Amino acid sequence: MQRLKVDQDIRSMSEFRTGIASFIKQVHDTKRPLIITQHGKGAAVLLDVSEYEAMQDKIELLQDIHTSIAQIETGNGIEHKDAKATLLKRVAK
């Protein structure tokens, strides 16, 4: 995801309502999120679909890493050689 440009990527709800199509095109073209404000405060974020999916993939990967670290710290991990043997058995089937 591209970095937010404050002067271009923060719009009020009223601006957003009047130019929805152009803001959707902007988000798609720039791959930057659009922050929508209401009464001067952040209310919503508009993201390109592919950027949203990539963000979800990253979150899922980080959650898996966190789970793995927690398992290792509690002694529930599997030795590398054992994991490798298990995977090779599955692939051979």
Backbone as XML, in Angstrom:
<?xml version="1.0"?>
<chain id="A" units="angstrom">
  <residue number="1" name="MET">
    <atom name="N" x="0.850" y="-1.174" z="0.000"/>
    <atom name="CA" x="0.000" y="0.000" z="0.000"/>
    <atom name="C" x="0.892" y="1.231" z="0.000"/>
  </residue>
  <residue number="2" name="GLN">
    <atom name="N" x="0.535" y="2.161" z="-0.828"/>
    <atom name="CA" x="1.284" y="3.408" z="-0.910"/>
    <atom name="C" x="1.033" y="4.248" z="0.340"/>
  </residue>
  <residue number="3" name="ARG">
    <atom name="N" x="1.967" y="5.112" z="0.626"/>
    <atom name="CA" x="1.862" y="5.971" z="1.801"/>
    <atom name="C" x="0.834" y="7.079" z="1.569"/>
  </residue>
  <residue number="4" name="LEU">
    <atom name="N" x="0.072" y="7.369" z="2.586"/>
    <atom name="CA" x="-0.964" y="8.396" z="2.556"/>
    <atom name="C" x="-0.352" y="9.773" z="2.299"/>
  </residue>
  <residue number="5" name="LYS">
    <atom name="N" x="-0.992" y="10.560" z="1.431"/>
    <atom name="CA" x="-0.590" y="11.947" z="1.209"/>
    <atom name="C" x="-1.682" y="12.816" z="1.823"/>
  </residue>
  <residue number="6" name="VAL">
    <atom name="N" x="-1.364" y="13.457" z="2.929"/>
    <atom name="CA" x="-2.352" y="14.166" z="3.731"/>
    <atom name="C" x="-3.128" y="15.190" z="2.909"/>
  </residue>
  <residue number="7" name="ASP">
    <atom name="N" x="-2.456" y="15.923" z="2.042"/>
    <atom name="CA" x="-3.135" y="16.970" z="1.275"/>
    <atom name="C" x="-4.052" y="16.425" z="0.180"/>
  </residue>
  <residue number="8" name="GLN">
    <atom name="N" x="-3.909" y="15.150" z="-0.187"/>
    <atom name="CA" x="-4.718" y="14.577" z="-1.264"/>
    <atom name="C" x="-5.656" y="13.468" z="-0.798"/>
  </residue>
  <residue number="9" name="ASP">
    <atom name="N" x="-5.356" y="12.847" z="0.322"/>
    <atom name="CA" x="-6.047" y="11.619" z="0.696"/>
    <atom name="C" x="-6.929" y="11.725" z="1.937"/>
  </residue>
  <residue number="10" name="ILE">
    <atom name="N" x="-7.232" y="12.930" z="2.354"/>
    <atom name="CA" x="-8.177" y="13.126" z="3.452"/>
    <atom name="C" x="-9.274" y="14.052" z="2.935"/>
  </residue>
  <residue number="11" name="ARG">
    <atom name="N" x="-10.498" y="13.543" z="2.971"/>
    <atom name="CA" x="-11.636" y="14.298" z="2.435"/>
    <atom name="C" x="-12.802" y="14.253" z="3.411"/>
  </residue>
  <residue number="12" name="SER">
    <atom name="N" x="-13.585" y="15.303" z="3.410"/>
    <atom name="CA" x="-14.770" y="15.346" z="4.264"/>
    <atom name="C" x="-15.873" y="14.483" z="3.655"/>
  </residue>
  <residue number="13" name="MET">
    <atom name="N" x="-16.823" y="14.130" z="4.480"/>
    <atom name="CA" x="-17.955" y="13.312" z="4.030"/>
    <atom name="C" x="-18.713" y="14.031" z="2.916"/>
  </residue>
  <residue number="14" name="SER">
    <atom name="N" x="-18.882" y="15.335" z="3.038"/>
    <atom name="CA" x="-19.627" y="16.067" z="2.001"/>
    <atom name="C" x="-18.871" y="16.052" z="0.673"/>
  </residue>
  <residue number="15" name="GLU">
    <atom name="N" x="-17.539" y="16.205" z="0.702"/>
    <atom name="CA" x="-16.741" y="16.101" z="-0.524"/>
    <atom name="C" x="-16.863" y="14.701" z="-1.124"/>
  </residue>
  <residue number="16" name="PHE">
    <atom name="N" x="-16.818" y="13.702" z="-0.267"/>
    <atom name="CA" x="-16.893" y="12.327" z="-0.722"/>
    <atom name="C" x="-18.236" y="12.053" z="-1.385"/>
  </residue>
  <residue number="17" name="ARG">
    <atom name="N" x="-19.316" y="12.522" z="-0.767"/>
    <atom name="CA" x="-20.656" y="12.300" z="-1.336"/>
    <atom name="C" x="-20.785" y="12.879" z="-2.743"/>
  </residue>
  <residue number="18" name="THR">
    <atom name="N" x="-20.203" y="14.046" z="-2.961"/>
    <atom name="CA" x="-20.360" y="14.688" z="-4.270"/>
    <atom name="C" x="-19.414" y="14.143" z="-5.335"/>
  </residue>
  <residue number="19" name="GLY">
    <atom name="N" x="-18.372" y="13.422" z="-4.912"/>
    <atom name="CA" x="-17.419" y="12.925" z="-5.907"/>
    <atom name="C" x="-17.043" y="11.480" z="-5.719"/>
  </residue>
  <residue number="20" name="ILE">
    <atom name="N" x="-17.995" y="10.648" z="-5.330"/>
    <atom name="CA" x="-17.701" y="9.244" z="-5.021"/>
    <atom name="C" x="-16.932" y="8.559" z="-6.143"/>
  </residue>
  <residue number="21" name="ALA">
    <atom name="N" x="-17.403" y="8.667" z="-7.362"/>
    <atom name="CA" x="-16.768" y="7.968" z="-8.491"/>
    <atom name="C" x="-15.318" y="8.403" z="-8.672"/>
  </residue>
  <residue number="22" name="SER">
    <atom name="N" x="-15.057" y="9.683" z="-8.562"/>
    <atom name="CA" x="-13.680" y="10.155" z="-8.757"/>
    <atom name="C" x="-12.773" y="9.704" z="-7.616"/>
  </residue>
  <residue number="23" name="PHE">
    <atom name="N" x="-13.308" y="9.626" z="-6.401"/>
    <atom name="CA" x="-12.493" y="9.156" z="-5.278"/>
    <atom name="C" x="-12.216" y="7.663" z="-5.374"/>
  </residue>
  <residue number="24" name="ILE">
    <atom name="N" x="-13.177" y="6.892" z="-5.840"/>
    <atom name="CA" x="-12.946" y="5.472" z="-6.051"/>
    <atom name="C" x="-11.869" y="5.275" z="-7.118"/>
  </residue>
  <residue number="25" name="LYS">
    <atom name="N" x="-11.934" y="6.056" z="-8.185"/>
    <atom name="CA" x="-10.904" y="5.984" z="-9.232"/>
    <atom name="C" x="-9.536" y="6.378" z="-8.670"/>
  </residue>
  <residue number="26" name="GLN">
    <atom name="N" x="-9.504" y="7.421" z="-7.859"/>
    <atom name="CA" x="-8.247" y="7.866" z="-7.242"/>
    <atom name="C" x="-7.627" y="6.750" z="-6.404"/>
  </residue>
  <residue number="27" name="VAL">
    <atom name="N" x="-8.432" y="6.112" z="-5.566"/>
    <atom name="CA" x="-7.938" y="5.035" z="-4.708"/>
    <atom name="C" x="-7.427" y="3.868" z="-5.559"/>
  </residue>
  <residue number="28" name="HIS">
    <atom name="N" x="-8.160" y="3.549" z="-6.604"/>
    <atom name="CA" x="-7.748" y="2.453" z="-7.499"/>
    <atom name="C" x="-6.439" y="2.791" z="-8.219"/>
  </residue>
  <residue number="29" name="ASP">
    <atom name="N" x="-6.335" y="4.007" z="-8.728"/>
    <atom name="CA" x="-5.151" y="4.404" z="-9.509"/>
    <atom name="C" x="-3.902" y="4.585" z="-8.645"/>
  </residue>
  <residue number="30" name="THR">
    <atom name="N" x="-4.063" y="5.194" z="-7.470"/>
    <atom name="CA" x="-2.895" y="5.522" z="-6.637"/>
    <atom name="C" x="-2.511" y="4.407" z="-5.671"/>
  </residue>
  <residue number="31" name="LYS">
    <atom name="N" x="-3.454" y="3.492" z="-5.398"/>
    <atom name="CA" x="-3.255" y="2.424" z="-4.408"/>
    <atom name="C" x="-3.068" y="2.987" z="-2.997"/>
  </residue>
  <residue number="32" name="ARG">
    <atom name="N" x="-3.457" y="4.262" z="-2.812"/>
    <atom name="CA" x="-3.392" y="4.878" z="-1.492"/>
    <atom name="C" x="-4.792" y="4.893" z="-0.888"/>
  </residue>
  <residue number="33" name="PRO">
    <atom name="N" x="-4.896" y="4.750" z="0.422"/>
    <atom name="CA" x="-6.212" y="4.822" z="1.049"/>
    <atom name="C" x="-6.732" y="6.258" z="1.061"/>
  </residue>
  <residue number="34" name="LEU">
    <atom name="N" x="-8.035" y="6.383" z="1.181"/>
    <atom name="CA" x="-8.667" y="7.694" z="1.304"/>
    <atom name="C" x="-9.334" y="7.737" z="2.677"/>
  </residue>
  <residue number="35" name="ILE">
    <atom name="N" x="-8.972" y="8.733" z="3.464"/>
    <atom name="CA" x="-9.570" y="8.915" z="4.783"/>
    <atom name="C" x="-10.771" y="9.853" z="4.622"/>
  </residue>
  <residue number="36" name="ILE">
    <atom name="N" x="-11.914" y="9.407" z="5.114"/>
    <atom name="CA" x="-13.129" y="10.216" z="5.035"/>
    <atom name="C" x="-13.424" y="10.728" z="6.437"/>
  </residue>
  <residue number="37" name="THR">
    <atom name="N" x="-13.575" y="12.035" z="6.549"/>
    <atom name="CA" x="-13.824" y="12.638" z="7.859"/>
    <atom name="C" x="-15.275" y="13.066" z="7.994"/>
  </residue>
  <residue number="38" name="GLN">
    <atom name="N" x="-15.713" y="13.118" z="9.229"/>
    <atom name="CA" x="-17.049" y="13.612" z="9.546"/>
    <atom name="C" x="-16.911" y="14.477" z="10.788"/>
  </residue>
  <residue number="39" name="HIS">
    <atom name="N" x="-17.344" y="15.722" z="10.678"/>
    <atom name="CA" x="-17.203" y="16.688" z="11.771"/>
    <atom name="C" x="-15.741" y="16.838" z="12.195"/>
  </residue>
  <residue number="40" name="GLY">
    <atom name="N" x="-14.830" y="16.793" z="11.214"/>
    <atom name="CA" x="-13.412" y="17.007" z="11.471"/>
    <atom name="C" x="-12.654" y="15.817" z="12.038"/>
  </residue>
  <residue number="41" name="LYS">
    <atom name="N" x="-13.315" y="14.689" z="12.182"/>
    <atom name="CA" x="-12.662" y="13.510" z="12.737"/>
    <atom name="C" x="-12.757" y="12.352" z="11.749"/>
  </residue>
  <residue number="42" name="GLY">
    <atom name="N" x="-11.776" y="11.462" z="11.766"/>
    <atom name="CA" x="-11.775" y="10.301" z="10.886"/>
    <atom name="C" x="-13.016" y="9.456" z="11.104"/>
  </residue>
  <residue number="43" name="ALA">
    <atom name="N" x="-13.701" y="9.106" z="10.007"/>
    <atom name="CA" x="-14.929" y="8.308" z="10.098"/>
    <atom name="C" x="-14.816" y="6.991" z="9.349"/>
  </residue>
  <residue number="44" name="ALA">
    <atom name="N" x="-14.051" y="6.979" z="8.251"/>
    <atom name="CA" x="-13.957" y="5.763" z="7.441"/>
    <atom name="C" x="-12.700" y="5.826" z="6.579"/>
  </residue>
  <residue number="45" name="VAL">
    <atom name="N" x="-12.333" y="4.648" z="6.058"/>
    <atom name="CA" x="-11.189" y="4.541" z="5.150"/>
    <atom name="C" x="-11.658" y="3.794" z="3.915"/>
  </residue>
  <residue number="46" name="LEU">
    <atom name="N" x="-11.359" y="4.344" z="2.751"/>
    <atom name="CA" x="-11.675" y="3.692" z="1.481"/>
    <atom name="C" x="-10.375" y="3.115" z="0.931"/>
  </residue>
  <residue number="47" name="LEU">
    <atom name="N" x="-10.394" y="1.788" z="0.650"/>
    <atom name="CA" x="-9.214" y="1.101" z="0.139"/>
    <atom name="C" x="-9.517" y="0.442" z="-1.196"/>
  </residue>
  <residue number="48" name="ASP">
    <atom name="N" x="-8.509" y="0.327" z="-2.033"/>
    <atom name="CA" x="-8.604" y="-0.459" z="-3.251"/>
    <atom name="C" x="-8.749" y="-1.925" z="-2.852"/>
  </residue>
  <residue number="49" name="VAL">
    <atom name="N" x="-9.537" y="-2.684" z="-3.577"/>
    <atom name="CA" x="-9.796" y="-4.081" z="-3.236"/>
    <atom name="C" x="-8.507" y="-4.895" z="-3.170"/>
  </residue>
  <residue number="50" name="SER">
    <atom name="N" x="-7.630" y="-4.742" z="-4.140"/>
    <atom name="CA" x="-6.389" y="-5.530" z="-4.127"/>
    <atom name="C" x="-5.503" y="-5.144" z="-2.946"/>
  </residue>
  <residue number="51" name="GLU">
    <atom name="N" x="-5.500" y="-3.892" z="-2.565"/>
    <atom name="CA" x="-4.733" y="-3.448" z="-1.404"/>
    <atom name="C" x="-5.324" y="-4.021" z="-0.118"/>
  </residue>
  <residue number="52" name="TYR">
    <atom name="N" x="-6.647" y="-4.069" z="-0.049"/>
    <atom name="CA" x="-7.323" y="-4.651" z="1.111"/>
    <atom name="C" x="-6.981" y="-6.136" z="1.230"/>
  </residue>
  <residue number="53" name="GLU">
    <atom name="N" x="-7.052" y="-6.865" z="0.116"/>
    <atom name="CA" x="-6.740" y="-8.290" z="0.133"/>
    <atom name="C" x="-5.288" y="-8.537" z="0.544"/>
  </residue>
  <residue number="54" name="ALA">
    <atom name="N" x="-4.377" y="-7.728" z="0.047"/>
    <atom name="CA" x="-2.962" y="-7.867" z="0.416"/>
    <atom name="C" x="-2.776" y="-7.606" z="1.908"/>
  </residue>
  <residue number="55" name="MET">
    <atom name="N" x="-3.479" y="-6.623" z="2.425"/>
    <atom name="CA" x="-3.396" y="-6.309" z="3.845"/>
    <atom name="C" x="-3.935" y="-7.478" z="4.681"/>
  </residue>
  <residue number="56" name="GLN">
    <atom name="N" x="-5.029" y="-8.081" z="4.244"/>
    <atom name="CA" x="-5.601" y="-9.225" z="4.950"/>
    <atom name="C" x="-4.623" y="-10.400" z="4.944"/>
  </residue>
  <residue number="57" name="ASP">
    <atom name="N" x="-3.955" y="-10.632" z="3.809"/>
    <atom name="CA" x="-2.961" y="-11.711" z="3.714"/>
    <atom name="C" x="-1.818" y="-11.481" z="4.704"/>
  </residue>
  <residue number="58" name="LYS">
    <atom name="N" x="-1.361" y="-10.233" z="4.802"/>
    <atom name="CA" x="-0.273" y="-9.910" z="5.727"/>
    <atom name="C" x="-0.702" y="-10.115" z="7.175"/>
  </residue>
  <residue number="59" name="ILE">
    <atom name="N" x="-1.911" y="-9.719" z="7.483"/>
    <atom name="CA" x="-2.420" y="-9.901" z="8.842"/>
    <atom name="C" x="-2.501" y="-11.383" z="9.187"/>
  </residue>
  <residue number="60" name="GLU">
    <atom name="N" x="-2.998" y="-12.177" z="8.249"/>
    <atom name="CA" x="-3.104" y="-13.624" z="8.473"/>
    <atom name="C" x="-1.725" y="-14.241" z="8.700"/>
  </residue>
  <residue number="61" name="LEU">
    <atom name="N" x="-0.749" y="-13.837" z="7.909"/>
    <atom name="CA" x="0.613" y="-14.346" z="8.061"/>
    <atom name="C" x="1.178" y="-13.959" z="9.429"/>
  </residue>
  <residue number="62" name="LEU">
    <atom name="N" x="0.986" y="-12.718" z="9.830"/>
    <atom name="CA" x="1.478" y="-12.270" z="11.137"/>
    <atom name="C" x="0.803" y="-13.021" z="12.278"/>
  </residue>
  <residue number="63" name="GLN">
    <atom name="N" x="-0.493" y="-13.309" z="12.140"/>
    <atom name="CA" x="-1.186" y="-14.092" z="13.160"/>
    <atom name="C" x="-0.612" y="-15.506" z="13.242"/>
  </residue>
  <residue number="64" name="ASP">
    <atom name="N" x="-0.321" y="-16.111" z="12.083"/>
    <atom name="CA" x="0.282" y="-17.445" z="12.066"/>
    <atom name="C" x="1.655" y="-17.437" z="12.731"/>
  </residue>
  <residue number="65" name="ILE">
    <atom name="N" x="2.439" y="-16.406" z="12.462"/>
    <atom name="CA" x="3.764" y="-16.293" z="13.078"/>
    <atom name="C" x="3.620" y="-16.140" z="14.592"/>
  </residue>
  <residue number="66" name="HIS">
    <atom name="N" x="2.694" y="-15.304" z="15.021"/>
    <atom name="CA" x="2.450" y="-15.104" z="16.446"/>
    <atom name="C" x="2.045" y="-16.415" z="17.120"/>
  </residue>
  <residue number="67" name="THR">
    <atom name="N" x="1.152" y="-17.165" z="16.483"/>
    <atom name="CA" x="0.723" y="-18.460" z="17.019"/>
    <atom name="C" x="1.904" y="-19.417" z="17.107"/>
  </residue>
  <residue number="68" name="SER">
    <atom name="N" x="2.717" y="-19.450" z="16.071"/>
    <atom name="CA" x="3.889" y="-20.333" z="16.050"/>
    <atom name="C" x="4.858" y="-19.999" z="17.172"/>
  </residue>
  <residue number="69" name="ILE">
    <atom name="N" x="5.120" y="-18.732" z="17.369"/>
    <atom name="CA" x="6.040" y="-18.311" z="18.430"/>
    <atom name="C" x="5.481" y="-18.714" z="19.795"/>
  </residue>
  <residue number="70" name="ALA">
    <atom name="N" x="4.190" y="-18.504" z="19.988"/>
    <atom name="CA" x="3.564" y="-18.882" z="21.259"/>
    <atom name="C" x="3.659" y="-20.388" z="21.485"/>
  </residue>
  <residue number="71" name="GLN">
    <atom name="N" x="3.465" y="-21.184" z="20.437"/>
    <atom name="CA" x="3.573" y="-22.638" z="20.560"/>
    <atom name="C" x="4.997" y="-23.059" z="20.917"/>
  </residue>
  <residue number="72" name="ILE">
    <atom name="N" x="5.959" y="-22.453" z="20.296"/>
    <atom name="CA" x="7.361" y="-22.779" z="20.582"/>
    <atom name="C" x="7.700" y="-22.415" z="22.025"/>
  </residue>
  <residue number="73" name="GLU">
    <atom name="N" x="7.244" y="-21.240" z="22.463"/>
    <atom name="CA" x="7.542" y="-20.792" z="23.822"/>
    <atom name="C" x="6.905" y="-21.682" z="24.887"/>
  </residue>
  <residue number="74" name="THR">
    <atom name="N" x="5.804" y="-22.332" z="24.567"/>
    <atom name="CA" x="5.141" y="-23.218" z="25.537"/>
    <atom name="C" x="5.558" y="-24.670" z="25.363"/>
  </residue>
  <residue number="75" name="GLY">
    <atom name="N" x="6.526" y="-24.917" z="24.498"/>
    <atom name="CA" x="7.028" y="-26.268" z="24.318"/>
    <atom name="C" x="6.188" y="-27.125" z="23.392"/>
  </residue>
  <residue number="76" name="ASN">
    <atom name="N" x="5.287" y="-26.522" z="22.647"/>
    <atom name="CA" x="4.429" y="-27.274" z="21.739"/>
    <atom name="C" x="4.945" y="-27.296" z="20.310"/>
  </residue>
  <residue number="77" name="GLY">
    <atom name="N" x="6.148" y="-26.823" z="20.106"/>
    <atom name="CA" x="6.721" y="-26.810" z="18.766"/>
    <atom name="C" x="7.163" y="-28.200" z="18.336"/>
  </residue>
  <residue number="78" name="ILE">
    <atom name="N" x="7.477" y="-28.331" z="17.082"/>
    <atom name="CA" x="7.950" y="-29.589" z="16.512"/>
    <atom name="C" x="9.374" y="-29.364" z="16.017"/>
  </residue>
  <residue number="79" name="GLU">
    <atom name="N" x="10.238" y="-30.319" z="16.295"/>
    <atom name="CA" x="11.621" y="-30.245" z="15.813"/>
    <atom name="C" x="11.613" y="-30.158" z="14.284"/>
  </residue>
  <residue number="80" name="HIS">
    <atom name="N" x="12.583" y="-29.450" z="13.740"/>
    <atom name="CA" x="12.675" y="-29.255" z="12.298"/>
    <atom name="C" x="12.693" y="-30.589" z="11.557"/>
  </residue>
  <residue number="81" name="LYS">
    <atom name="N" x="13.519" y="-31.511" z="12.020"/>
    <atom name="CA" x="13.641" y="-32.805" z="11.329"/>
    <atom name="C" x="12.308" y="-33.560" z="11.340"/>
  </residue>
  <residue number="82" name="ASP">
    <atom name="N" x="11.547" y="-33.457" z="12.437"/>
    <atom name="CA" x="10.249" y="-34.129" z="12.514"/>
    <atom name="C" x="9.221" y="-33.467" z="11.579"/>
  </residue>
  <residue number="83" name="ALA">
    <atom name="N" x="9.242" y="-32.153" z="11.552"/>
    <atom name="CA" x="8.331" y="-31.433" z="10.663"/>
    <atom name="C" x="8.641" y="-31.750" z="9.205"/>
  </residue>
  <residue number="84" name="LYS">
    <atom name="N" x="9.920" y="-31.780" z="8.877"/>
    <atom name="CA" x="10.345" y="-32.088" z="7.506"/>
    <atom name="C" x="9.905" y="-33.492" z="7.106"/>
  </residue>
  <residue number="85" name="ALA">
    <atom name="N" x="10.094" y="-34.453" z="7.994"/>
    <atom name="CA" x="9.695" y="-35.834" z="7.706"/>
    <atom name="C" x="8.187" y="-35.936" z="7.488"/>
  </residue>
  <residue number="86" name="THR">
    <atom name="N" x="7.421" y="-35.255" z="8.322"/>
    <atom name="CA" x="5.956" y="-35.269" z="8.181"/>
    <atom name="C" x="5.536" y="-34.680" z="6.842"/>
  </residue>
  <residue number="87" name="LEU">
    <atom name="N" x="6.125" y="-33.548" z="6.472"/>
    <atom name="CA" x="5.790" y="-32.905" z="5.194"/>
    <atom name="C" x="6.173" y="-33.780" z="4.010"/>
  </residue>
  <residue number="88" name="LEU">
    <atom name="N" x="7.343" y="-34.395" z="4.076"/>
    <atom name="CA" x="7.787" y="-35.253" z="2.971"/>
    <atom name="C" x="6.851" y="-36.467" z="2.813"/>
  </residue>
  <residue number="89" name="LYS">
    <atom name="N" x="6.350" y="-36.986" z="3.899"/>
    <atom name="CA" x="5.380" y="-38.095" z="3.828"/>
    <atom name="C" x="4.104" y="-37.645" z="3.134"/>
  </residue>
  <residue number="90" name="ARG">
    <atom name="N" x="3.638" y="-36.438" z="3.471"/>
    <atom name="CA" x="2.404" y="-35.921" z="2.869"/>
    <atom name="C" x="2.579" y="-35.676" z="1.373"/>
  </residue>
  <residue number="91" name="VAL">
    <atom name="N" x="3.732" y="-35.164" z="0.977"/>
    <atom name="CA" x="3.994" y="-34.861" z="-0.422"/>
    <atom name="C" x="4.113" y="-36.149" z="-1.241"/>
  </residue>
  <residue number="92" name="ALA">
    <atom name="N" x="4.663" y="-37.176" z="-0.629"/>
    <atom name="CA" x="4.881" y="-38.442" z="-1.329"/>
    <atom name="C" x="3.587" y="-39.168" z="-1.644"/>
  </residue>
  <residue number="93" name="LYS">
    <atom name="N" x="2.513" y="-38.838" z="-0.944"/>
    <atom name="CA" x="1.229" y="-39.534" z="-1.155"/>
    <atom name="C" x="0.603" y="-39.194" z="-2.476"/>
  </residue>
</chain>
